Structure formats: C-alpha cells, structure tokens
Amino acid sequence: QVLLAESGGGLVQAGGSLRLSCAASGRSFSTSPFSTYALGWFRQAPGREREFVAVIAFSGVAPDYSDSVKGRFTISRDNAKNTVLLQMNSLKPEDTAVYYCAAVRSYLRRRKEDDYEYWGQGTQVTVSS
C-alpha cells in the first residue's frame, strides 16, 4: 500500500507562484522502490471533471504536461525523500482547483486517471484575479 499526502496549496494572486509537495509512504516501498513509480498530478475545478496536469516517470525520462500548464508548471521528484513536487508559476484564475497527486508502479508516463492506483486527499489552490 502507498499513502500520499499533498501540501503547499493556498491562495495566491494571478501571476504568482506556488509549490505543491506530495510525500509518499508505505510498506510497498520495501519491495518496490519509490523510483519505480510513475507520479502524476491531477486537478479538479468546481463543476468539472478531474483532469491530468503532469506526470514524471523514473529518472532520465522527460516529464509530460497538459497543454494548459506546459511552460508554467514543472514537476520533479526526489527519490531519496519519496517526494514529488509541482512548481507552479504564472498562475491564472483558471488554475483554481483541488490538486491531487497519484502514483502507480510503472516506468511509463501515465496521463489517464484510471491508470493510477494510489491517490492523495488533495490540496486546494485558489488563484485570485
């Protein structure tokens, strides 16, 4: 089992920045290292379906981003700390959503929600205009 806990959300003005963090823990890492997991960020705005934001697979493979955040958001991972980060710059009001991190044991970059096995509880990001 893998437990995921997001942090770093909050209220920011348009054009500002936030950094989200997701800490992973669990007994699964004793047999399958954190580095073997693909880690994704998704978000869900009020009244809308949850959507893909970014994913990072194992080290050496370029991350993947949705078109709406490409060039503004950066996903990274620290395998020594079992952590995945999402640096969000040039934030827009339309980035307002609950942001979730997700994990699945995979060397591939996964964009579909159904591909992921483990989910965090989410952290609220609100961007004011």
DSSP file with accessible surface (Angstrom, degrees, kcal/mol):
  #  RESIDUE AA STRUCTURE BP1 BP2  ACC     N-H-->O    O-->H-N    N-H-->O    O-->H-N    TCO  KAPPA ALPHA  PHI   PSI    X-CA   Y-CA   Z-CA
    1    1 A Q              0   0  126      0, 0.0    27,-1.5     0, 0.0     2,-0.4   0.000 360.0 360.0 360.0 145.5    0.0    0.0    0.0
    2    2 A V        -     0   0    7     24,-0.2     2,-0.4    25,-0.1    24,-0.2  -0.988 360.0-158.2-124.0 130.5    1.1    3.6   -0.7
    3    3 A L  E     -A   25   0A  95     22,-3.8    22,-2.3    -2,-0.4     2,-0.4  -0.915   8.4-164.7-108.6 135.4    0.0    6.6    1.2
    4    4 A L  E     -A   24   0A  18     -2,-0.4   117,-0.5   115,-0.4     2,-0.4  -0.966   5.9-173.6-123.1 135.2    0.2   10.0   -0.5
    5    5 A A  E     -A   23   0A  60     18,-1.9    18,-2.4    -2,-0.4     2,-0.2  -0.960   9.2-156.8-133.7 115.2   -0.1   13.4    1.3
    6    6 A E  E     +A   22   0A  26     -2,-0.4     2,-0.3    16,-0.2    16,-0.2  -0.568  17.6 166.1 -87.6 153.5   -0.2   16.7   -0.5
    7    7 A S  E     +A   21   0A  64     14,-2.3    14,-2.7    -2,-0.2   116,-0.1  -0.959  40.8  67.8-153.9 166.4    0.8   20.1    0.9
    8    8 A G        +     0   0   35     -2,-0.3    11,-0.3     1,-0.3    14,-0.1   0.375  60.8 134.9 103.8  -4.2    1.5   23.6   -0.3
    9    9 A G        +     0   0   28     12,-0.1     2,-0.3     9,-0.1    -1,-0.3  -0.182  22.0 119.5 -70.2 171.2   -1.8   24.7   -1.5
   10   10 A G  E     -d  125   0B  29    114,-0.8   116,-2.8   113,-0.1     2,-0.5  -0.990  60.2 -50.2 164.8-165.6   -3.2   28.1   -0.7
   11   11 A L  E     +d  126   0B 130     -2,-0.3     2,-0.3   114,-0.2   116,-0.2  -0.884  52.7 164.9-105.6 131.0   -4.4   31.4   -2.0
   12   12 A V  E     -d  127   0B  24    114,-2.6   116,-2.4    -2,-0.5     2,-0.1  -0.983  34.9-110.9-143.7 151.6   -2.3   33.4   -4.5
   13   13 A Q  E >   -d  128   0B 148     -2,-0.3     3,-2.3   114,-0.2    78,-0.2  -0.481  50.9 -82.1 -79.5 155.0   -2.8   36.3   -6.9
   14   14 A A  T 3  S+     0   0   49    114,-2.5    78,-0.2     1,-0.3    -1,-0.1  -0.290 120.0  29.8 -55.2 137.9   -2.7   35.8  -10.6
   15   15 A G  T 3  S+     0   0   55     76,-3.3    75,-0.6     1,-0.3    -1,-0.3   0.232 100.1 114.0  92.1 -11.0    0.8   35.8  -11.8
   16   16 A G    <   -     0   0   22     -3,-2.3    75,-2.3    75,-0.2     2,-0.3  -0.066  58.8-121.3 -84.3-173.3    2.1   34.4   -8.6
   17   17 A S        -     0   0   62     72,-0.2     2,-0.3    73,-0.2    72,-0.2  -0.929  20.8-179.5-133.0 152.1    3.7   31.0   -7.8
   18   18 A L  E     - B   0  88A  34     70,-2.2    70,-3.3    -2,-0.3     2,-0.5  -0.979  16.2-146.3-142.8 153.4    3.1   28.1   -5.5
   19   19 A R  E     - B   0  87A 147     -2,-0.3     2,-0.3   -11,-0.3    68,-0.2  -0.978  13.5-159.0-124.2 118.6    4.9   24.9   -5.0
   20   20 A L  E     - B   0  86A   0     66,-2.8    66,-2.5    -2,-0.5     2,-0.4  -0.728   6.4-162.7 -93.2 144.9    3.0   21.7   -4.2
   21   21 A S  E     -AB   7  85A  30    -14,-2.7   -14,-2.3    -2,-0.3     2,-0.4  -0.957   7.4-165.7-126.8 145.4    4.6   18.8   -2.5
   22   22 A a  E     -AB   6  84A   2     62,-2.1    62,-2.2    -2,-0.4     2,-0.5  -0.969   7.7-159.9-133.7 116.7    3.4   15.2   -2.2
   23   23 A A  E     -AB   5  83A  48    -18,-2.4   -18,-1.9    -2,-0.4     2,-0.4  -0.837   8.8-156.3 -98.8 131.1    5.1   12.9    0.3
   24   24 A A  E     +A    4   0A  11     58,-3.0     2,-0.3    -2,-0.5   -20,-0.2  -0.839  18.6 162.1-109.1 143.3    4.7    9.2   -0.2
   25   25 A S  E     +A    3   0A  61    -22,-2.3   -22,-3.8    -2,-0.4     2,-0.2  -0.960  12.3 112.4-149.2 164.3    5.0    6.4    2.4
   26   26 A G    >   -     0   0   33     -2,-0.3     3,-1.2   -24,-0.2     4,-0.2  -0.626  67.5 -90.1 145.0 159.5    4.0    2.8    2.7
   27   27 A R  G >  S+     0   0  202      1,-0.2     3,-1.8    -2,-0.2     4,-0.4   0.713 108.0  78.4 -70.1 -19.8    5.2   -0.8    3.0
   28   28 A S  G >> S+     0   0   19    -27,-1.5     4,-2.7     1,-0.3     3,-1.2   0.810  81.9  67.1 -60.2 -27.8    5.1   -1.2   -0.7
   29   29 A F  G <4 S+     0   0   31     -3,-1.2    -1,-0.3   -28,-0.3     5,-0.2   0.656  85.3  70.1 -72.2 -13.3    8.4    0.6   -1.0
   30   30 A S  G <4 S+     0   0  104     -3,-1.8    -1,-0.3    -4,-0.2    -2,-0.2   0.798 117.0  21.8 -72.0 -25.4   10.2   -2.2    0.8
   31   31 A T  T <4 S+     0   0  111     -3,-1.2    -2,-0.2    -4,-0.4    -1,-0.1   0.723 134.1  36.2-109.9 -30.7    9.8   -4.4   -2.2
   32   32 A S  S  < S-     0   0   20     -4,-2.7    -1,-0.3     3,-0.0    -2,-0.1  -0.921  88.1-131.7-126.7 104.5    9.2   -1.9   -5.0
   33   33 A P    >   -     0   0   66      0, 0.0     3,-2.3     0, 0.0     4,-0.2  -0.104  20.3-114.2 -57.4 152.3   11.3    1.3   -4.6
   34   34 A F  G >  S+     0   0    8      1,-0.3     3,-2.0    45,-0.2    46,-0.1   0.829 113.8  68.7 -52.4 -34.2    9.7    4.7   -4.9
   35   35 A S  G 3  S+     0   0   45      1,-0.3    -1,-0.3    44,-0.1    24,-0.2   0.684  90.4  61.9 -64.1 -16.5   11.8    5.2   -8.1
   36   36 A T  G <  S+     0   0    9     -3,-2.3    70,-1.0    22,-0.1     2,-0.4   0.431  88.9  92.4 -89.7   2.1    9.8    2.6   -9.9
   37   37 A Y  E <  S-E  105   0B   9     -3,-2.0     2,-0.4    68,-0.3    68,-0.3  -0.779  70.7-136.0 -99.6 138.7    6.6    4.5   -9.6
   38   38 A A  E     -E  104   0B   0     66,-3.2    66,-2.0    -2,-0.4     2,-0.5  -0.765  24.9-154.7 -83.3 137.5    5.1    7.0  -12.0
   39   39 A L  E     -EF 103  56B   3     17,-2.8    17,-2.5    -2,-0.4     2,-0.3  -0.969  13.6-176.6-122.6 126.3    3.9   10.0  -10.2
   40   40 A G  E     -EF 102  55B   0     62,-2.7    62,-2.4    -2,-0.5     2,-0.4  -0.836  19.4-146.0-122.7 156.8    1.2   12.3  -11.5
   41   41 A W  E     +EF 101  54B   0     13,-3.0    12,-2.5    -2,-0.3    13,-1.7  -0.988  22.6 174.4-117.1 134.2   -0.6   15.5  -10.6
   42   42 A F  E     -EF 100  52B   2     58,-2.9    58,-3.0    -2,-0.4     2,-0.3  -0.854  11.0-156.3-127.7 165.8   -4.3   16.0  -11.4
   43   43 A R  E     -EF  99  51B  13      8,-2.4     8,-3.2    -2,-0.3     2,-0.4  -0.991   6.9-158.5-145.2 154.6   -6.7   18.7  -10.6
   44   44 A Q  E     -E   98   0B  71     54,-2.2    54,-2.4    -2,-0.3     6,-0.2  -0.958   8.9-161.4-137.8 115.4  -10.4   19.2  -10.3
   45   45 A A    >   -     0   0   23      4,-0.4     3,-2.2    -2,-0.4    52,-0.1  -0.573  44.9 -75.8 -88.2 157.6  -12.1   22.5  -10.5
   46   46 A P  T 3  S+     0   0  112      0, 0.0    -1,-0.1     0, 0.0     3,-0.1  -0.279 118.4   6.6 -56.1 130.3  -15.7   23.1   -9.2
   47   47 A G  T 3  S+     0   0   94      1,-0.2     2,-0.3    -3,-0.1    -2,-0.0   0.528 114.1  98.5  76.9   6.6  -18.3   21.6  -11.5
   48   48 A R  S <  S-     0   0  152     -3,-2.2    -1,-0.2     1,-0.0     2,-0.1  -0.839  76.0-102.4-125.2 162.0  -15.6   19.9  -13.7
   49   49 A E        -     0   0  173     -2,-0.3    -4,-0.4     1,-0.1     2,-0.2  -0.422  48.1 -91.0 -76.7 157.2  -14.1   16.5  -14.1
   50   50 A R        -     0   0   56     -6,-0.2     2,-0.3    -2,-0.1    -6,-0.2  -0.459  51.2-163.0 -67.6 139.1  -10.7   15.8  -12.7
   51   51 A E  E     -F   43   0B  64     -8,-3.2    -8,-2.4    -2,-0.2     2,-0.1  -0.918  21.3-101.0-130.6 154.1   -8.0   16.4  -15.3
   52   52 A F  E     +F   42   0B  21     -2,-0.3   -10,-0.2   -10,-0.2     3,-0.1  -0.429  35.9 168.1 -69.4 140.8   -4.4   15.5  -15.9
   53   53 A V  E     -     0   0B   0    -12,-2.5    13,-2.4     1,-0.4     2,-0.3   0.698  58.5 -24.9-117.0 -55.1   -1.8   18.1  -15.1
   54   54 A A  E     -FG  41  65B   0    -13,-1.7   -13,-3.0    11,-0.2    -1,-0.4  -0.991  48.3-161.4-160.6 157.7    1.7   16.5  -15.2
   55   55 A V  E     -FG  40  64B   0      9,-2.2     9,-2.3    -2,-0.3     2,-0.4  -0.996   0.9-166.4-146.7 145.8    3.5   13.2  -14.8
   56   56 A I  E     -F   39   0B  19    -17,-2.5   -17,-2.8    -2,-0.3     3,-0.1  -1.000   7.5-172.3-132.6 131.6    7.0   12.1  -14.1
   57   57 A A        -     0   0    0     -2,-0.4    50,-0.1     1,-0.3   -20,-0.1   0.058  51.8 -34.9 -98.6-147.1    8.3    8.6  -14.5
   58   58 A F  S >  S-     0   0   77     49,-0.4     3,-1.6     1,-0.2    -1,-0.3  -0.300  84.5 -71.9 -76.3 162.8   11.7    7.3  -13.5
   59   59 A S  T 3  S+     0   0   79      1,-0.2    -1,-0.2   -24,-0.2     3,-0.1  -0.197 117.4  34.7 -55.9 138.9   14.8    9.5  -13.7
   60   60 A G  T 3  S+     0   0   86      1,-0.3     2,-0.5    -3,-0.1    -1,-0.2   0.206  91.8 101.9 102.3 -14.4   16.0   10.2  -17.2
   61   61 A V  S <  S-     0   0   48     -3,-1.6    -4,-0.3    -4,-0.0    -1,-0.3  -0.894  77.9-115.0-104.6 130.0   12.7   10.3  -18.9
   62   62 A A        -     0   0   64     -2,-0.5    -5,-0.1    -3,-0.1    47,-0.1  -0.326  33.1-114.6 -62.0 139.0   11.3   13.7  -19.7
   63   63 A P        -     0   0   43      0, 0.0     2,-0.4     0, 0.0    -7,-0.2  -0.191  24.5-131.8 -66.2 168.3    8.1   14.6  -17.8
   64   64 A D  E     -G   55   0B  30     -9,-2.3    -9,-2.2    46,-0.1     2,-0.3  -0.959  21.9-171.4-126.5 143.5    4.8   15.2  -19.6
   65   65 A Y  E     -G   54   0B  36     -2,-0.4   -11,-0.2   -11,-0.2     2,-0.1  -0.940  27.6-108.4-133.1 153.4    2.4   18.1  -19.2
   66   66 A S    >>  -     0   0   12    -13,-2.4     4,-1.4    -2,-0.3     3,-1.2  -0.443  37.5-114.3 -72.1 155.9   -1.0   19.1  -20.2
   67   67 A D  T 34 S+     0   0  135      1,-0.3    -1,-0.1     2,-0.2   -14,-0.0   0.828 112.8  63.3 -61.2 -31.3   -1.1   21.8  -22.8
   68   68 A S  T 34 S+     0   0   54      1,-0.2    -1,-0.3     3,-0.0   -15,-0.1   0.711 115.5  27.8 -70.6 -19.5   -2.8   24.2  -20.3
   69   69 A V  T X> S+     0   0    0     -3,-1.2     3,-2.4   -16,-0.2     4,-2.2   0.504  85.6 125.8-118.0  -8.0    0.2   24.2  -17.9
   70   70 A K  T 3< S+     0   0  116     -4,-1.4     4,-0.1     1,-0.3   -16,-0.0  -0.268  81.2  17.5 -58.3 131.6    3.1   23.5  -20.3
   71   71 A G  T 34 S+     0   0   80      2,-0.5    -1,-0.3     1,-0.1     3,-0.1   0.247 125.4  58.2  90.9 -13.9    5.8   26.1  -19.8
   72   72 A R  T <4 S+     0   0   29     -3,-2.4    17,-2.0     1,-0.2     2,-0.3   0.697  98.6  54.0-114.9 -34.1    4.4   27.3  -16.5
   73   73 A F  E  <  -C   88   0A   3     -4,-2.2    -2,-0.5    15,-0.2     2,-0.4  -0.810  60.0-164.9-107.1 148.5    4.5   24.2  -14.3
   74   74 A T  E     -C   87   0A  73     13,-2.5    13,-3.1    -2,-0.3     2,-0.4  -0.990   4.1-159.1-134.0 125.3    7.4   22.0  -13.5
   75   75 A I  E     +C   86   0A   5     -2,-0.4     2,-0.3    11,-0.2    11,-0.2  -0.816  20.2 164.2-100.9 141.0    7.1   18.5  -12.0
   76   76 A S  E     -C   85   0A  51      9,-1.9     9,-2.9    -2,-0.4     2,-0.3  -0.956  20.2-146.0-148.1 165.5   10.1   16.9  -10.2
   77   77 A R  E     -C   84   0A  32     -2,-0.3     2,-0.5     7,-0.2     7,-0.2  -0.980   8.9-155.9-137.5 151.1   10.8   14.1   -7.9
   78   78 A D  E >>> -C   83   0A  59      5,-3.0     5,-1.9    -2,-0.3     3,-0.8  -0.910  10.0-173.6-124.1  98.9   13.3   13.4   -5.1
   79   79 A N  T 345S+     0   0   47     -2,-0.5     3,-0.3     1,-0.2   -45,-0.2   0.785  83.1  59.8 -67.0 -26.7   13.6    9.6   -4.8
   80   80 A A  T 345S+     0   0   96      1,-0.2    -1,-0.2    -3,-0.1   -46,-0.0   0.807 115.9  33.9 -69.9 -27.7   15.7    9.8   -1.7
   81   81 A K  T <45S-     0   0  152     -3,-0.8   -57,-0.2     2,-0.2    -1,-0.2   0.320 105.5-123.9-107.7   3.9   12.8   11.6    0.1
   82   82 A N  T  <5 +     0   0   46     -4,-0.6   -58,-3.0    -3,-0.3     2,-0.4   0.922  67.2 135.5  52.4  50.0    9.9    9.8   -1.6
   83   83 A T  E   < -BC  23  78A  22     -5,-1.9    -5,-3.0   -60,-0.2     2,-0.4  -0.960  44.0-162.3-133.4 143.8    8.6   13.1   -2.7
   84   84 A V  E     -BC  22  77A   2    -62,-2.2   -62,-2.1    -2,-0.4     2,-0.3  -0.985  16.2-160.2-123.7 137.6    7.1   14.6   -5.9
   85   85 A L  E     -BC  21  76A  32     -9,-2.9    -9,-1.9    -2,-0.4     2,-0.4  -0.841  12.7-160.4-116.8 152.1    6.9   18.4   -6.4
   86   86 A L  E     -BC  20  75A   0    -66,-2.5   -66,-2.8    -2,-0.3     2,-0.6  -0.914   9.3-162.1-132.6 105.8    4.9   20.6   -8.6
   87   87 A Q  E     -BC  19  74A  62    -13,-3.1   -13,-2.5    -2,-0.4     2,-0.6  -0.806  10.2-165.4 -86.9 121.6    6.3   24.1   -9.1
   88   88 A M  E     +BC  18  73A   0    -70,-3.3   -70,-2.2    -2,-0.6     2,-0.3  -0.947  11.3 174.1-116.0 115.6    3.5   26.4  -10.5
   89   89 A N        +     0   0   58    -17,-2.0   -72,-0.2    -2,-0.6   -73,-0.2  -0.756  59.2  23.3-115.1 163.7    4.5   29.7  -11.9
   90   90 A S  S    S-     0   0   68    -75,-0.6    -1,-0.2    -2,-0.3   -74,-0.2   0.907  84.5-160.2  49.3  49.0    2.5   32.4  -13.7
   91   91 A L        -     0   0    3    -75,-2.3   -76,-3.3    -3,-0.2   -75,-0.2  -0.272   8.0-158.9 -65.7 146.1   -0.7   31.2  -12.1
   92   92 A K    >   -     0   0   86    -78,-0.2     3,-2.5    -3,-0.1     4,-0.2  -0.858  31.9-110.1-121.2 156.6   -4.0   32.1  -13.7
   93   93 A P  G >  S+     0   0   51      0, 0.0     3,-1.9     0, 0.0    34,-0.4   0.849 117.4  63.8 -55.2 -32.9   -7.5   32.1  -12.1
   94   94 A E  G 3  S+     0   0  124      1,-0.3   -49,-0.0   -49,-0.0    -3,-0.0   0.560  88.4  69.7 -72.0  -5.4   -8.4   29.1  -14.3
   95   95 A D  G <  S+     0   0    1     -3,-2.5    -1,-0.3    32,-0.0     2,-0.2   0.520  70.6 121.0 -83.5  -6.1   -5.7   27.1  -12.4
   96   96 A T    <   +     0   0   35     -3,-1.9     2,-0.3    -4,-0.2    30,-0.2  -0.408  40.8 105.8 -61.1 124.7   -8.0   27.2   -9.3
   97   97 A A  E    S- H   0 125B   2     28,-2.0    28,-2.7    -2,-0.2     2,-0.5  -0.966  76.3 -79.7-178.2 170.9   -8.8   23.7   -8.3
   98   98 A V  E     -EH  44 124B  34    -54,-2.4   -54,-2.2    -2,-0.3     2,-0.5  -0.862  48.7-146.3 -88.9 128.0   -8.1   20.9   -5.9
   99   99 A Y  E     -EH  43 123B   0     24,-3.1    24,-2.0    -2,-0.5     2,-0.4  -0.850  15.5-169.8-104.0 132.2   -4.8   19.3   -6.8
  100  100 A Y  E     -E   42   0B  40    -58,-3.0   -58,-2.9    -2,-0.5     2,-0.3  -0.932  12.5-147.8-119.8 140.4   -4.2   15.6   -6.3
  101  101 A a  E     -E   41   0B   1     -2,-0.4    19,-2.2   -60,-0.2     2,-0.3  -0.798  20.6-173.1-101.2 153.4   -1.1   13.6   -6.6
  102  102 A A  E     -EI  40 119B   1    -62,-2.4   -62,-2.7    -2,-0.3     2,-0.4  -0.970   7.4-159.1-144.2 155.0   -1.3   10.0   -7.7
  103  103 A A  E     +EI  39 118B   1     15,-2.2    15,-2.4    -2,-0.3    14,-1.4  -0.986  11.6 171.1-141.5 146.3    1.1    7.0   -8.0
  104  104 A V  E     -E   38   0B  18    -66,-2.0   -66,-3.2    -2,-0.4     2,-1.1  -0.973  42.7-108.6-150.3 143.4    1.3    3.8   -9.9
  105  105 A R  E    S+E   37   0B 134     -2,-0.3     2,-0.3   -68,-0.3   -68,-0.3  -0.620  72.6 119.5 -75.8 104.2    4.1    1.3  -10.2
  106  106 A S        -     0   0   11     -2,-1.1    -2,-0.1   -70,-1.0     4,-0.1  -0.958  61.3-146.4-165.8 143.8    5.1    1.9  -13.8
  107  107 A Y  S    S+     0   0  129     -2,-0.3   -49,-0.4   -50,-0.1     2,-0.3   0.481  82.6  85.5 -89.7  -4.5    8.1    3.1  -15.8
  108  108 A L  S    S-     0   0  108    -51,-0.1     2,-0.5   -52,-0.1   -52,-0.1  -0.655  87.6-110.2 -97.3 153.1    5.8    4.7  -18.3
  109  109 A R        -     0   0  111     -2,-0.3     2,-0.5   -54,-0.1    -2,-0.1  -0.701  36.5-156.1 -79.6 127.2    4.3    8.2  -18.1
  110  110 A R        +     0   0   78     -2,-0.5   -46,-0.1     1,-0.1   -56,-0.1  -0.919  24.5 171.9-113.2 129.8    0.6    7.9  -17.4
  111  111 A R        +     0   0  111     -2,-0.5     2,-0.4   -59,-0.1   -59,-0.2   0.584  54.6  89.5-107.9 -15.9   -1.9   10.6  -18.3
  112  112 A K    >   -     0   0  139      1,-0.1     3,-1.7   -61,-0.1     4,-0.4  -0.701  69.5-139.8 -93.4 136.4   -5.2    8.8  -17.6
  113  113 A E  G >  S+     0   0   67     -2,-0.4     3,-1.7     1,-0.3    -1,-0.1   0.881 102.2  59.3 -55.8 -41.3   -6.8    8.9  -14.2
  114  114 A D  G 3  S+     0   0  153      1,-0.3    -1,-0.3    -3,-0.0    -2,-0.0   0.659  93.0  68.3 -67.1 -15.4   -7.8    5.2  -14.4
  115  115 A D  G <  S+     0   0   49     -3,-1.7     2,-0.3   -11,-0.0    -1,-0.3   0.660  85.4  87.4 -75.2 -17.0   -4.1    4.2  -14.8
  116  116 A Y    <   -     0   0   14     -3,-1.7   -12,-0.2    -4,-0.4     3,-0.1  -0.668  51.4-173.1 -95.4 142.8   -3.3    5.3  -11.2
  117  117 A E        +     0   0  121    -14,-1.4     2,-0.4    -2,-0.3   -13,-0.2   0.772  69.1  46.5-100.2 -32.0   -3.6    3.1   -8.2
  118  118 A Y  E     -I  103   0B  38    -15,-2.4   -15,-2.2  -117,-0.0     2,-0.3  -0.933  61.8-176.4-123.2 142.0   -3.0    5.4   -5.3
  119  119 A W  E     -I  102   0B  67     -2,-0.4  -115,-0.4   -17,-0.2   -17,-0.2  -0.968  17.7-135.2-136.0 146.2   -4.3    8.9   -4.6
  120  120 A G        -     0   0    5    -19,-2.2  -115,-0.2    -2,-0.3     3,-0.1  -0.322  33.8-106.1 -86.0 179.5   -3.8   11.6   -2.1
  121  121 A Q        -     0   0  171   -117,-0.5  -116,-0.1     1,-0.2   -21,-0.1   0.630  61.5-117.9 -84.0 -16.0   -6.6   13.6   -0.4
  122  122 A G        -     0   0   22    -21,-0.1     2,-0.4   -24,-0.0   -22,-0.2   0.049  14.8-122.7  98.2 154.3   -5.9   16.8   -2.4
  123  123 A T  E     - H   0  99B  23    -24,-2.0   -24,-3.1  -116,-0.1     2,-0.3  -0.999  25.8-118.9-136.9 136.5   -4.9   20.3   -1.7
  124  124 A Q  E     - H   0  98B  89     -2,-0.4  -114,-0.8   -26,-0.2     2,-0.5  -0.588  24.4-172.1 -81.5 131.2   -6.8   23.5   -2.6
  125  125 A V  E     -dH  10  97B   0    -28,-2.7   -28,-2.0    -2,-0.3     2,-0.5  -0.994   4.4-176.0-119.5 124.6   -5.2   26.0   -4.9
  126  126 A T  E     -d   11   0B  50   -116,-2.8  -114,-2.6    -2,-0.5     2,-0.6  -0.987   6.5-167.3-124.8 124.7   -7.0   29.3   -5.4
  127  127 A V  E     -d   12   0B   6     -2,-0.5     2,-0.3   -34,-0.4  -114,-0.2  -0.950  11.2-153.6-113.9 117.8   -5.8   32.0   -7.8
  128  128 A S  E      d   13   0B  42   -116,-2.4  -114,-2.5    -2,-0.6    -2,-0.0  -0.640 360.0 360.0 -92.1 148.9   -7.5   35.4   -7.5
  129  129 A S              0   0  138     -2,-0.3    -1,-0.1  -116,-0.2   -37,-0.0  -0.342 360.0 360.0 -89.1 360.0   -7.7   37.8  -10.4
